[in-house]
Amino acid sequence: MIRPASPITLANPIHLIDQFHDELVQKFISKLLCTPVHKDGSEVFNNTIHLKGYQIVPALPLKPTPIVNLTSLNAHFPNQNNLKVIKPDFLLVPTLKCVVDPNTGHCP
């Protein structure tokens, strides 16, 4: 988890659609920075791209229909069966990072 920056509140909500839900989101709160990793020497597809996680706040009250009995297939935790998608909480965005130069206040 990261120390959150100020929330981003938009004048006009963004319409987000994925395979599970369709919603309008008005507020994003920076919460996570997920770094690329490898497990037991496996390949890292892109070691410069991170995922920045934003907690999302819907513009309208949301009453999602849970989706049950999903299986997650990934290299790190295979065969996670019977997952239940309840509601969207985070938006993960591919992100480049840099360390700010303390003398200039800018990224090199």
Secondary structure, 3 states (H helix, E strand, C coil): CCCCCCCEEEEEEEEEECCCCEEEEEEEEEEEEECCCCCCCCCCCCCCEEEEEEEEEECCCCCCCCEEEEEECCCCCCCEEEEEECCCCEEEEEEECCCCCCCCCCCC
